[in-house]
């Protein structure tokens, strides 16, 4: 599959390994008022369209996030409900 990295960005602060392992889990949040659904929903949408989200992080050193979008049209059934 042809893919294009449409967005790549770096954060100065690294994500702790315990958080990194759970960050895409539904309802996982580190915020007092967060729902923990944002990254889970984003990952599902990307996967349903043939893309992906990749996170590389070193605590105290930095984090890089890559959003990979397919160049080809997805051929398959959409998830319903």
LODREN-467958 format. One record per residue (C-alpha): residue in three letters; y, z, x. Coordinates in steps of 0.5 Angstrom, whole numbers, padded with zeros to 4 digits, always signed. Last residue first. Example, Ala and Ser with C-alpha at 12.3 -4.5 7.8 and 13.67 -1.06 7.14 Angstrom:
<sites>
ser-0002+0014+0027
ala-0009+0016+0025
</sites>
This chain:
<sites>
unk+0001+0029-0045
unk-0001+0022-0043
unk-0002+0020-0035
unk+0000+0013-0034
unk-0005+0008-0033
unk-0006+0004-0027
unk-0002-0001-0023
unk+0004+0002-0019
unk+0009-0004-0017
unk+0009-0005-0010
unk+0015-0002-0005
unk+0012+0005-0006
unk+0017+0011-0005
unk+0016+0016+0001
unk+0020+0022+0000
unk+0020+0026+0007
unk+0023+0033+0008
unk+0024+0036+0015
unk+0025+0043+0017
unk+0028+0047+0022
unk+0027+0052+0028
unk+0026+0059+0026
unk+0020+0057+0022
unk+0017+0051+0024
unk+0017+0046+0018
unk+0014+0039+0016
unk+0014+0037+0009
unk+0011+0031+0006
unk+0013+0028-0001
unk+0009+0023-0004
unk+0009+0016-0008
unk+0005+0012-0012
unk+0009+0013-0018
unk+0004+0019-0021
unk+0005+0022-0014
unk+0012+0022-0014
unk+0013+0025-0021
unk+0007+0030-0020
unk+0011+0032-0013
unk+0018+0033-0017
unk+0014+0037-0023
unk+0012+0042-0017
unk+0018+0042-0013
unk+0022+0044-0019
unk+0017+0049-0023
unk+0018+0055-0020
unk+0022+0058-0025
unk+0028+0061-0021
unk+0032+0067-0023
unk+0030+0072-0017
unk+0029+0066-0012
unk+0023+0065-0008
unk+0019+0061-0013
unk+0012+0059-0015
unk+0011+0058-0022
unk+0007+0051-0021
unk+0005+0051-0014
unk+0009+0046-0009
unk+0012+0051-0005
unk+0005+0055-0004
unk+0003+0053+0003
unk+0010+0053+0006
unk+0012+0060+0003
unk+0007+0063+0007
unk+0008+0059+0013
unk+0016+0061+0013
unk+0020+0055+0012
unk+0025+0053+0018
unk+0032+0054+0018
unk+0036+0048+0020
unk+0034+0043+0014
unk+0033+0036+0016
unk+0033+0030+0011
unk+0029+0024+0010
unk+0030+0019+0004
unk+0028+0012+0002
unk+0022+0012+0006
unk+0019+0006+0004
unk+0012+0004+0002
unk+0007-0002+0003
unk+0000+0000+0000
</sites>
